[in-house]
Amino acid sequence: MAYIDEIAQHDGQTVTVKGWLHNRRSSGKLHFLTVRDGTGFIQAVMSKATVGETQFAQAGHLGQETAIVIEGAVRADARAPGGYEMDVTDLEVVGPATDYPITPKSHGVDFLLDRRHLWIRSERQHAVLRVRHTVINAVRDFFNQRGFILADTPVFTPAACEGTTTLFPVSYFDTTAYLTQSGQLYNEA
């Protein structure tokens, strides 16, 4: 199995990639499948002559975000996203996706936030998550190197912290707890 961000290391080799169908275009006896695996995107070219009529027809009806496993030879191609393509010899559908609600058309923010778990699969939102990850890691590394300790304070507390005026009560195991607004009590201990 290969990850897409490491695909250049497998140029000329036959590999297996597990991922999700991001986009599909067809041109006669060819399907162009854009597949993502969380590390990147790759264009996979499926030829009817190579995979046969049945598998080719199946690929022609795959919905966006269908979970798939593809096998094929990796080759360099400057026209492809990332500079490499796969010539598909086998395709397995792991989990079909039908009626995927987030299509390339424009949607409002409320619509997208209601489907946040799907929205973060888009290229832009995924890029935002990767930037956040990098910044958070850099901040943690900075403080780790200076001997600081991360203290995760409770989300629910039995009482308000010093100086808090607005409490958010929550029913919690037959008692009332409050959403904490500060980690002050634990950080001062």
C-alpha positions in Angstrom: 0.0 0.0 0.0 1.2 3.5 -0.8 0.2 7.0 0.4 -0.3 9.6 -2.2 2.2 12.1 -0.7 4.9 9.4 -1.2 3.8 8.3 -4.7 6.9 9.7 -6.4 9.0 7.0 -4.6 7.0 4.4 -6.5 7.4 5.6 -10.0 7.2 2.7 -12.4 5.9 0.3 -9.7 2.5 -1.2 -9.2 0.9 0.0 -5.9 -2.4 0.0 -4.0 -3.9 3.2 -2.8 -6.9 3.5 -0.4 -8.9 6.6 -0.5 -12.0 8.5 -1.5 -13.2 9.5 -5.0 -12.9 13.3 -5.1 -13.9 13.7 -8.7 -14.6 11.7 -11.8 -14.5 12.7 -15.5 -15.1 10.4 -18.4 -13.9 10.5 -22.0 -15.1 7.6 -24.1 -13.1 4.5 -23.1 -11.3 6.3 -20.2 -12.3 7.4 -16.7 -10.2 10.0 -14.9 -10.6 9.5 -11.2 -9.2 12.0 -8.8 -8.6 10.1 -5.5 -7.6 11.6 -2.2 -6.3 9.7 0.9 -5.7 12.5 3.4 -2.1 13.0 2.4 -2.8 14.3 -1.1 -4.6 13.8 -4.5 -3.7 11.7 -7.4 -5.3 11.2 -10.8 -6.0 7.6 -11.7 -6.7 6.7 -15.3 -9.0 3.7 -15.9 -9.1 2.2 -19.4 -12.0 0.0 -20.4 -9.5 -2.2 -22.3 -7.5 -2.8 -19.1 -10.2 -3.4 -16.5 -13.0 -4.8 -18.6 -16.6 -3.8 -19.3 -18.0 -4.6 -15.9 -15.5 -2.8 -13.7 -15.4 0.2 -16.2 -19.2 0.5 -16.0 -19.1 0.3 -12.2 -16.5 3.1 -12.1 -18.7 5.2 -14.3 -21.5 5.3 -11.6 -19.3 6.0 -8.5 -20.5 8.9 -6.4 -18.3 11.6 -5.0 -16.6 10.5 -1.7 -17.1 6.8 -2.4 -14.4 4.9 -0.5 -12.3 2.9 -2.9 -9.1 0.9 -3.2 -7.3 1.2 -6.5 -4.3 -0.8 -7.8 -2.2 0.3 -10.7 1.2 1.4 -12.1 2.5 4.8 -11.1 4.0 7.0 -13.8 5.2 10.5 -14.0 3.0 12.9 -16.0 3.5 16.7 -15.8 -0.2 17.3 -16.7 -1.5 15.4 -13.7 -2.0 16.9 -10.2 1.1 16.3 -8.2 3.0 15.2 -11.4 2.1 11.5 -11.2 -0.8 9.3 -12.4 -1.8 5.8 -11.8 -2.9 3.5 -14.6 -5.6 1.5 -12.9 -5.7 -2.3 -13.2 -8.1 -3.0 -10.4 -10.7 -1.0 -8.4 -12.6 -2.2 -5.3 -15.5 -0.2 -3.9 -15.2 -0.3 -0.1 -18.1 2.1 0.8 -20.4 3.6 -1.8 -21.5 7.2 -1.4 -24.8 8.3 -2.8 -26.4 11.7 -2.7 -23.3 13.5 -1.4 -24.8 16.8 -0.2 -21.8 19.1 -0.9 -21.4 19.4 -4.6 -19.1 21.8 -6.6 -21.9 24.3 -6.7 -21.9 27.2 -4.2 -23.5 26.7 -0.8 -24.1 29.1 2.0 -22.1 29.0 5.2 -25.1 27.8 7.3 -25.5 24.8 5.0 -21.8 24.0 5.1 -21.6 24.3 8.9 -24.5 21.9 9.3 -22.4 19.5 7.3 -19.0 20.4 8.8 -17.9 16.8 9.0 -18.2 16.6 5.2 -17.1 20.2 4.5 -13.6 19.6 6.0 -13.0 17.1 3.2 -12.8 19.9 0.7 -9.4 21.1 -0.5 -9.6 24.5 1.1 -10.9 23.4 4.5 -8.4 20.5 4.6 -5.6 23.1 3.9 -6.9 25.2 6.8 -6.8 22.2 9.1 -3.2 21.4 8.0 -2.1 25.1 8.7 -3.8 24.9 12.1 -2.1 21.6 12.9 1.3 23.1 11.9 0.8 26.2 14.0 -0.4 24.3 17.1 2.5 21.9 16.8 5.0 24.8 16.6 3.5 26.5 19.7 3.6 23.2 21.6 7.2 22.5 20.6 8.2 26.0 21.6 6.8 25.6 25.1 8.0 22.0 25.4 11.5 23.0 24.7 11.3 25.5 27.5 10.1 23.1 30.1 6.4 24.1 30.2 3.7 21.5 31.0 0.4 21.4 29.3 -2.5 21.3 31.8 -5.8 20.1 30.4 -8.4 21.5 32.8 -11.9 20.1 33.2 -14.7 21.3 31.0 -17.3 20.9 33.7 -16.8 22.3 37.2 -18.9 22.2 40.4 -18.6 26.0 41.0 -17.8 29.2 39.2 -14.2 30.5 39.0 -13.2 33.8 40.5 -14.6 36.8 38.7 -17.1 34.9 36.6 -20.5 36.5 36.3 -22.4 34.4 33.8 -22.7 30.7 34.5 -23.8 28.0 32.0 -25.5 25.2 34.1 -25.6 21.7 32.7 -27.4 18.7 34.2 -24.5 16.3 35.0 -25.1 12.9 36.8 -28.1 14.0 39.0 -26.3 17.3 39.9 -25.7 20.6 38.4 -22.3 21.4 36.9 -21.1 24.4 35.0 -19.2 24.9 31.8 -15.9 26.3 32.9 -14.8 29.7 31.6 -11.3 29.5 33.1 -8.7 27.0 34.0 -7.5 29.4 36.7 -8.1 27.1 39.7 -6.2 24.2 38.3 -3.4 26.3 36.8 -2.7 28.0 40.1 -2.5 24.7 42.0 
